[in-house]
């Protein structure tokens, strides 16, 4: 667990926290294409100014992803960084502040969210090839799909083709 003890933070001096994390699958469920988070190296550079705490979060994670071509799992790694702003109170107009209560801030949730946000939308396993087709399906490029959709007519309107409007 990576935790900031606010009461022990010095003012205007950067503190670096480093942790290796493992996430419980029940508390932090994965959603496709993310299958599993195996290992995480998290680093938080924390700086305190008056009632505000600024955190620069850097994450490197070994994960298992689902290949968007073959739907098979494969090992991968992701990196991400994010700047977080915490405060013990919020004034109107401070929408980018995260409110914390108590004397500590747990960053595990933010680390997991950063990992999830760093996953590519359609991850491809090394060497995976786009299938050309198979039983009951075929693969089209975006251009082929658009052209086919443009040329295809709705059979419900076929009777209107024979209608002479002149």
LINDARA-V113245 format. One record per pair of residues at least 6 apart in sequence whose ideal C-beta (glycine too) atoms are under 6 Angstrom apart, sorted by sequence separation. I is the first residue (numbers start at 0). J is the second residue. If there is no record, write none. Layout:
BEGIN
((I/J) (I/J))
END
This chain:
BEGIN
((132/138) (46/53) (65/72) (66/73) (89/96) (131/138) (130/138) (45/54) (63/72) (89/98) (86/96) (43/54) (44/55) (64/75) (84/95) (84/96) (85/97) (43/56) (62/75) (22/36) (85/99) (1/16) (42/57) (61/76) (62/77) (1/18) (41/58) (60/77) (20/39) (40/59) (59/78) (85/104) (19/40) (20/41) (39/60) (58/79) (18/41) (38/61) (57/80) (36/60) (37/61) (17/42) (56/81) (36/62) (16/43) (55/82) (35/63) (15/44) (34/63) (54/83) (13/44) (14/45) (34/65) (53/84) (32/64) (81/113) (13/46) (32/65) (52/85) (31/65) (79/113) (51/86) (50/86) (10/47) (50/87) (34/72) (79/117) (8/47) (1/41) (77/117) (3/45) (73/124) (58/110) (60/114) (67/121) (58/113) (67/122) (68/123) (58/114) (67/123) (66/123) (64/122) (66/124) (69/127) (68/127) (66/127) (68/129) (43/106) (41/110) (27/111) (33/118) (22/111) (32/122) (6/102) (5/102) (4/103) (2/103) (3/104) (2/105) (1/106) (0/107))
END
